[in-house]
Amino acid sequence: MVRAFVLITATSGKALEVVHRLSGAPGVLHADAITGEYDVIAEVEAGDIAGIGRLVVERVQATGVLKTITCLVVQ
């Protein structure tokens, strides 16, 4: 399995909605609202790198999300 952390910039006032939407979604290990430059961080898992890409595009990049940065886990 391949894991990644996704740093998410939410639209104004939508960070908690994004966390609730992602929590428990298939492939999302957990999602948390955070402080700093990004609003939400999610740990995701898929069978391969292409699966991570599909998960981010299909599940993470939805209503309330302005921008994402995906960081693959290497070890």
C-alpha positions in Angstrom: 0.0 0.0 0.0 1.0 3.6 -0.7 0.3 6.3 1.9 0.4 10.1 1.5 -0.4 13.2 3.5 -2.6 15.7 1.8 -2.3 19.4 2.8 -5.5 21.1 2.1 -6.4 24.8 1.8 -10.1 25.1 2.4 -12.4 27.9 1.2 -13.3 30.4 3.9 -15.1 28.8 6.8 -15.2 25.3 5.3 -12.3 23.6 7.1 -14.5 21.6 9.5 -16.9 20.6 6.8 -14.0 19.2 4.8 -12.7 17.3 7.8 -16.2 15.8 8.4 -16.6 14.9 4.8 -13.3 13.2 4.6 -13.4 11.4 7.9 -14.3 7.8 7.3 -14.3 8.1 3.5 -12.8 5.0 1.8 -9.0 5.5 1.5 -8.8 8.3 4.1 -7.1 7.1 7.2 -7.8 10.3 9.1 -8.3 14.0 8.6 -7.7 16.9 11.0 -8.2 20.6 11.0 -4.8 22.3 11.7 -3.3 25.7 12.2 -0.8 27.4 10.0 -0.6 27.8 6.2 -3.0 24.9 5.5 -6.4 24.3 7.0 -6.7 20.5 6.9 -4.3 17.6 6.8 -5.5 14.1 5.7 -3.6 10.8 5.6 -4.7 8.7 2.7 -3.8 5.2 1.4 -4.2 3.4 -1.9 -2.8 0.4 -3.7 -0.4 2.4 -5.8 0.5 6.0 -6.7 -2.1 6.2 -9.4 -4.7 5.2 -6.8 -3.5 8.1 -4.5 -4.0 10.4 -7.5 -7.5 9.2 -8.1 -8.4 9.4 -4.4 -7.2 13.0 -4.2 -9.0 14.1 -7.4 -12.3 12.2 -6.7 -12.6 12.5 -2.9 -10.4 15.2 -1.6 -10.7 17.9 -4.3 -14.4 18.6 -3.8 -16.7 21.4 -2.5 -14.9 23.5 0.1 -11.4 22.7 -1.1 -9.4 25.5 -2.8 -6.0 23.8 -3.2 -4.2 20.5 -2.2 -0.5 19.4 -1.9 0.1 15.7 -1.8 3.2 14.4 0.0 3.9 10.7 -0.6 5.3 8.7 2.4 8.7 7.2 1.4 9.4 5.1 4.5 
